[in-house]
């Protein structure tokens, strides 16, 4: 699993120190990879205005001159609802205001060494739990939160993908198949260069084709046949007694 983090502070020194410390907190993990992007408030403000931001965890300074981390968190809550927010501050005056937006931790800068690791652990656990249940996408300029269990398969068409659900809906998304696959739980597997399948919907499987419930037949690519079959057998063995 890959996690994307953003850190925002108006102090270049504090931004570098927080980013470095966050790296040291996460480097030892073997259960996920991660990327940290550091922003000055002006740059983050412009990014939020594009409404294409997609992060799992945000570490935000609250007081940043003309900018306010609580306002940034409010915007993140709207355009990136899956993002877990951690507030950093040198003051405690903003604690009551911070509860106006969704966040998971409030860390004072003089206690970063002690409490930021705990905040990150909590944020990561929430992200992992959410990734196992939901997929957030933008389709037709609208944001949707899809239950992963309802997604039957995903099809790649040129520079876009189509996400199909068991209620017959289809969502056109301008992302790569690889980018979306990184946000899906382990019961999804790629059977072809153009198809990702929810193994829970597989009805029949052969070396060249797989059939899903609803009589949906999809090709199995030669290079994907062996790993796809292994994923399917593993899924079956894990769910046989459930």
C-alpha positions in Angstrom: 0.0 0.0 0.0 1.2 3.5 -0.8 0.4 6.5 1.4 0.6 10.1 0.3 1.3 12.8 2.9 1.4 16.6 2.7 3.0 18.9 5.2 2.3 22.7 5.2 4.1 25.3 7.3 5.1 29.0 6.6 8.5 28.5 8.2 11.0 26.9 5.9 13.0 25.6 8.8 10.0 24.1 10.6 8.8 22.6 7.3 12.1 20.9 6.7 12.3 19.6 10.3 8.8 18.3 10.4 9.2 16.6 7.0 12.5 15.0 8.1 11.0 13.8 11.4 7.9 12.4 9.6 10.3 10.5 7.3 12.1 9.0 10.3 8.8 7.9 11.8 7.7 6.1 8.7 10.9 4.7 7.2 10.9 1.6 9.4 7.5 0.4 8.2 7.4 -2.6 5.9 3.6 -2.7 5.4 3.5 0.4 3.2 5.5 2.8 1.1 4.9 6.6 1.3 5.5 9.9 -0.3 5.7 13.2 1.5 5.1 16.5 -0.3 6.1 19.8 1.5 4.2 23.0 0.8 4.4 26.6 1.7 0.9 27.9 2.4 0.7 30.0 -0.9 1.4 26.9 -3.0 -1.0 24.7 -1.0 -3.7 27.3 -1.5 -3.3 27.2 -5.3 -3.3 23.5 -5.3 -6.6 23.4 -3.3 -8.2 25.7 -5.8 -7.7 23.1 -8.6 -9.9 20.6 -6.7 -7.6 17.7 -7.9 -5.8 17.1 -4.6 -5.5 13.6 -3.4 -3.7 12.9 -0.1 -4.1 10.4 2.7 -2.7 12.4 5.6 -2.1 16.2 6.0 0.1 17.8 8.7 -0.9 21.4 8.9 0.5 24.3 10.9 -2.4 26.4 12.1 -1.1 29.9 12.3 0.7 30.8 9.0 0.7 34.6 8.6 -2.2 35.4 6.2 -3.2 31.8 6.0 -4.8 29.5 8.5 -4.4 25.7 8.8 -8.0 25.3 10.0 -9.3 27.0 6.8 -7.0 24.6 4.8 -8.5 21.7 6.7 -12.0 22.8 6.0 -11.2 22.8 2.2 -9.5 19.4 2.5 -12.6 18.1 4.2 -14.6 19.1 1.1 -12.3 18.2 -1.8 -10.3 15.4 -0.2 -12.6 13.8 2.5 -10.5 10.7 3.0 -7.5 12.8 4.1 -6.7 12.5 7.9 -5.6 15.9 9.3 -3.1 16.5 12.0 -2.7 20.0 13.4 0.6 21.5 14.5 0.8 24.8 16.4 3.0 26.8 18.8 -0.1 28.0 20.7 -3.1 26.3 22.4 -5.5 29.2 21.6 -6.8 27.5 18.5 -7.9 24.2 20.1 -11.5 25.1 20.3 -11.6 26.4 16.7 -10.0 23.2 15.4 -13.0 21.2 16.4 -15.0 23.0 13.7 -13.3 20.8 11.1 -12.6 17.1 11.0 -9.1 16.3 12.3 -7.6 13.5 14.3 -4.9 15.1 16.4 -3.6 18.4 17.8 0.1 18.5 18.4 2.0 21.5 19.9 5.4 22.1 18.3 7.3 21.7 21.5 5.9 18.1 21.8 6.4 17.0 18.2 9.0 14.3 19.1 6.6 12.8 21.7 3.2 13.1 20.0 3.6 13.3 16.2 4.6 9.6 16.0 1.4 8.7 17.9 -0.7 11.0 15.7 0.8 9.4 12.5 0.1 5.9 13.9 -3.5 6.8 14.5 -3.8 8.5 11.0 -2.3 5.5 9.2 -4.6 3.1 11.0 -7.6 5.2 9.9 -6.4 5.3 6.3 -5.8 1.6 6.2 -9.3 0.9 7.5 -10.8 3.3 5.0 -8.8 2.0 2.0 -10.2 -1.5 2.8 -13.7 -0.1 2.6 -13.9 2.9 0.3 -12.5 4.4 -2.9 -12.8 8.1 -3.5 -12.9 9.2 -7.1 -13.8 12.2 -9.2 -16.2 11.4 -12.1 -17.9 13.9 -14.4 -16.6 16.7 -12.1 -18.3 15.2 -9.1 -16.6 13.4 -6.2 -17.9 10.0 -5.2 -17.1 7.7 -2.4 -17.6 4.1 -3.6 -17.7 1.0 -1.4 -14.9 -1.2 -2.6 -17.1 -4.3 -2.1 -19.6 -3.0 -4.7 -17.0 -2.6 -7.4 -17.1 -5.5 -9.8 -14.3 -4.5 -12.1 -12.3 -1.6 -13.6 -11.6 -1.1 -17.3 -8.8 1.0 -18.8 -9.6 2.9 -21.9 -6.8 5.0 -23.2 -6.1 7.8 -20.6 -9.2 7.1 -18.5 -10.7 4.2 -16.6 -14.3 3.1 -16.0 -15.3 1.7 -12.6 -18.2 -0.7 -12.7 -20.4 -1.4 -9.7 -22.8 -4.2 -8.9 -25.8 -1.9 -9.2 -25.1 -1.3 -12.9 -23.4 2.1 -12.5 -20.3 3.1 -14.3 -17.9 5.9 -13.3 -15.5 7.4 -15.8 -12.4 8.6 -14.0 -9.3 10.4 -15.4 -6.7 8.4 -13.6 -4.4 5.5 -14.5 -5.3 1.9 -13.7 -2.1 1.7 -11.6 -2.9 4.8 -9.6 -6.3 3.5 -8.6 -5.1 0.0 -8.0 -2.8 1.4 -5.3 -5.9 2.5 -3.4 -7.8 -0.8 -3.6 -7.8 -3.6 -1.0 -6.0 -6.9 -1.7 -9.0 -8.7 -3.1 -8.6 -6.8 -6.4 -6.3 -8.4 -9.0 -5.3 -7.5 -12.5 -6.2 -10.1 -15.1 -5.3 -8.1 -18.2 -3.5 -4.9 -19.1 -6.9 -3.2 -19.4 -8.8 -4.9 -16.5 -8.7 -5.1 -12.7 -11.2 -7.4 -11.1 -12.8 -7.8 -7.7 -12.1 -11.5 -6.9 -15.3 -11.8 -5.0 -17.3 -11.5 -8.2 -15.4 -14.2 -10.1 -17.7 -17.0 -11.1 -15.5 -19.1 -13.5 -11.9 -18.8 -14.5 -9.9 -20.3 -17.4 -6.4 -19.6 -18.8 -7.8 -17.1 -21.3 -11.0 -15.8 -19.8 -12.8 -15.1 -16.5 -16.5 -14.8 -16.0 -18.0 -12.6 -13.3 -21.5 -12.8 -11.8 -23.9 -11.2 -14.2 -22.5 -13.1 -17.1 -19.7 -10.5 -17.6 -16.8 -12.1 -19.5 -13.3 -10.5 -19.5 -10.1 -11.6 -21.1 -7.1 -12.9 -19.1 -3.8 -11.7 -20.5 -0.9 -14.2 -21.0 1.4 -12.2 -18.7 -1.2 -11.9 -16.0 -2.7 -15.4 -16.1 -0.4 -17.0 -13.5 -0.4 -14.2 -10.8 -4.1 -13.7 -11.3 -4.8 -17.4 -10.8 -2.6 -17.4 -7.7 -4.5 -14.3 -6.3 -7.8 -16.0 -7.0 -6.8 -19.3 -5.3 -5.5 -17.4 -2.3 -8.8 -15.4 -2.1 -10.8 -18.6 -2.3 -8.8 -20.3 0.4 -9.1 -17.3 2.8 -12.9 -17.0 2.3 -13.9 -20.7 2.0 -14.9 -21.0 5.6 -16.5 -17.5 5.9 
